[in-house]
Structures are given as structure tokens and as C-alpha cells.
Amino acid sequence: MHHFKMKNGTLFAEDVNVKELARQYGTPLYVYSTATLTRHFQAFDSAFNAVEHLTCYSVKANSNLAVLRLLAGLGAGMDIVSGGELYRALLAGVPAERIVYSGVGKKPAEIAQALSAGILMFNVESVQELVRINEVAQQLGKTARVSFRINPDVDPKTHPYISTGMKKNKFGLSIDSALDAYAMARDLPGIDPVGMDCHIGSQLTTIEPFLEALDKLLAFYEKLKAMNLNIRYLDLGGGLGIPYDEEEPPHPKEFGAALTKAIDGLPLKIVLEPGRVIVGNAGILVTEVLYTKQTATKTFVIVDAAMNDLIRPSLYGSFHRIEEVTPQGRAALDVDVVGPICESGDFLAKDRQLPEVRQGELLAVYSAGAYGFTMSSNYNTRTRAAEILVDGDKAIVARRRETYESLVANEI
Ligand SMILES: *Cc1c(COP(=O)(O)O)cnc(C)c1O
């Protein structure tokens, strides 16, 4: 469910004409919908109302300050994976006690930054990291609340690059080694082990792997209780998928009902780290057709958005729905939609049935709100796109388009 709809033959983001936005701000252009963001956050968060919980939006999915500020205003906490994301979250007004810090490679300065801010907890991914957090905490005269990220070894049945909870992945600690890690944590003066954490992958389209992981964590929880550890938090990570094409992921309500049923009655506060499911379908990427060209074997639609703007098709072979902003009703052709970058891997769609489009016309790439702009780069010295946040009939520039000057500003 989102608020990008056709009205009088042209695409609107809520009550704003997308073609007008493109004319005013240029292309490629990211456009986000406030109503969709709000709806998605509230649907997800309220799905867990039966239990004490904190929804920590995963900043890496879309870290624009306007998006963070909107979600913070709805009561969201944040899941961060770097000092930079901590900086953004605090700048957006997220209270530190609603921030959890994940990731396998936290640097000492980042740990110190998070301790000074007073975040809720670190999701610790190795024993060496635990030792380091203890050292930094002691230097600062603080105690670090930690959860260990448990790698439950379940197959999330998603793309290998976004599977994170299998034995072969770099993330977390195995259940076997976690027990020793908790024993160690209990005895370190700078550490307070307060929780358990897992995040098994992204774009999951069934609930079973989540339940399988939860089962393993709850069995493990019994062992921790037997060790006299006072565990108060259970962080179940993110990963709920969205429909890009024909996928039919569970509705957040269904997801929440299944998980809360399994944890109901336990004296644990549930932490959730949704990213994609909040922002994915709340954003589109608008691009202009520069040229079309026919070769012996293919028809190419060359657009002004490229893999530097949206890398998901190139990186994961991901599908993004692409449609005309103002449909012309021409017959469909089998085309590749490609960008201007000097790589054959630079495409937004391959072998796609798309109505014939012409120079100067606009296309909307759907489901681009998550891992779109945040994964963008300046490859080929391309300025990154502007980001627009629409709210009803208003549109604000949430991020200006980069300029050539801003591209070279840090170079000497
Ligand atoms: C990326 C990530 C998330 C968010 O994943 P989504 O699939 O976008 O919901 C949550 N937690 C951690 C630790 C992550 O790395």
C-alpha cells in the first residue's frame, strides 16, 4: 500500500504531480511519501502492541534526515551501524535511549561516541569487540549495555548477499560460543549484558525462518537465566520483505501476531529493527529517457538514472517495477532499461516488457525508498540525485542535488 497513484493520466505522489516535480528539480529524482512512511511505520509498530516493545528503524535503509525526523516524531527508535548513522539519528532528534548499535566492525572512536551519547545498547558480534567495548567504557567511566548478536543458523531463503543468519555468514556468534561470551560479559566491569539479538537477513517473504530463529533464542534464554543473567531485551532484528513484483510477504500485522504469540508473557522488552518494510515502497526514483536504441539483438532504453543512483538491480539482480509517469498507450516492447555509466552491469531492468517510450519522457522506478539513495555513489563523477519528501500537496527538498563543486570539495 502506497500513495503513488495515477490521476488524470499522470503519476501523483500523494497530491503532488510527479512530472511537475521532475520539471522543477530535475532528474534523476528520489520522491518519498510522508503518508506512506507514516502508514508503514504505524502498521508495523502497532502489530507489536500486545507486548512491550521498541521499534528501532534501520537507518541504513534510508538515512535522509527528513525521513529520520518524521519517523522519530512517530516514536521510532533507530538501529544504527556506524558513527555516521549515530550522528544522523541524534541530529534528527532521536533520543539516545532509543538507539541500538549493530555491526561487526565498530571502531573505538565510534564506541566512545555511542557511550557518550548514552545509547540503549550495543549488539555485539564478537568476543574481541566485547573486550574493546569494555576497555572504552572503563576509560570513560561508563558501563555499556550489550546484547550479543546470535547467529541462529537458519536459512532465510533470500538473496545470499542479504542472508546474515547462517553459519557461513560473518555476523554474530554461534549459539555454542555465545554462552561463553555471556559468561565473560557478566564478569567484565565495563559491561552490562542486558539482551539477546539476532538479525537473520533481509527481504524475507515468509514468517517461518523468523519463528525458527526465535525458537532457538528462547531456548538459549533459558540457559542464560540458569546462569543468573538478568536479560531484559530480545532484539529480533529486521528483514521483513516487501512486494517488489509478485512477492507476497506476510502483512506486518500477521508477522507481529506470530512473533508476539511466541513471546507473550516473557519478561522481555522486544526490540525490532525494520528497514525496508517501512521505507521501500514509500519511495520512487524518477528518471528521464535520454535515448532509445535498437541493436541487432536488443532494444535499449537509455535513461539518466544509473547504477550509481540505484545499485540493487546490478548488485543483487533485483526487480524494480518501472512504469511511465504519463502513460502514452503505445504497444509494449521487450527492452533493457540502462543508465549512462560505462559498465555493462549498469541496468535498471533487463528483458522487460515496457510500452514504447520516447526521448524526454519520464519513467518511475518503484520500490526505491529502501537501499536506493543510501547505496548511491558518485561513480563516473555523477552528482547524486536530489531527494524530495512529499506531504499532501506540499513537497520539500529533503536533500539538494549534488553539484560539481560539492563533488571535489574534499580533494586537494
Ligand atoms: C540491515 C539491517 C536491518 C534492516 O533490515 P531490513 O531488511 O531493511 O528490514 C536490521 N538490523 C540489522 C542488524 C541490519 O543490518
The ligand as a Tripos MOL2 file, in Angstrom:
@<TRIPOS>MOLECULE
LIG
   15    15     1     0     0
SMALL
NO_CHARGES

@<TRIPOS>ATOM
      1 C1         20.0400   -4.0370    7.5370 C.3       1 LIG1
      2 C2         19.6800   -4.4130    8.9140 C.ar      1 LIG1
      3 C3         18.3630   -4.2930    9.3570 C.ar      1 LIG1
      4 C4         17.2220   -3.8840    8.4620 C.3       1 LIG1
      5 O1         16.9200   -4.8800    7.5420 O.3       1 LIG1
      6 P1         15.6260   -4.7310    6.6030 P.3       1 LIG1
      7 O2         15.6670   -5.9530    5.7800 O.co2     1 LIG1
      8 O3         15.7840   -3.4930    5.8100 O.co2     1 LIG1
      9 O4         14.4410   -4.6960    7.4990 O.co2     1 LIG1
     10 C5         18.1030   -4.5650   10.6860 C.ar      1 LIG1
     11 N1         19.0890   -4.9540   11.5310 N.ar      1 LIG1
     12 C6         20.3650   -5.0950   11.1270 C.ar      1 LIG1
     13 C7         21.3990   -5.5170   12.0950 C.3       1 LIG1
     14 C8         20.7110   -4.8320    9.8040 C.ar      1 LIG1
     15 O5         21.9630   -4.9710    9.4050 O.3       1 LIG1
@<TRIPOS>BOND
     1     1     2 1
     2     2     3 ar
     3     2    14 ar
     4     3     4 1
     5     3    10 ar
     6     4     5 1
     7     5     6 1
     8     6     7 2
     9     6     8 1
    10     6     9 1
    11    10    11 ar
    12    11    12 ar
    13    12    13 1
    14    12    14 ar
    15    14    15 1
@<TRIPOS>SUBSTRUCTURE
     1 LIG1         1 GROUP 0 **** ****
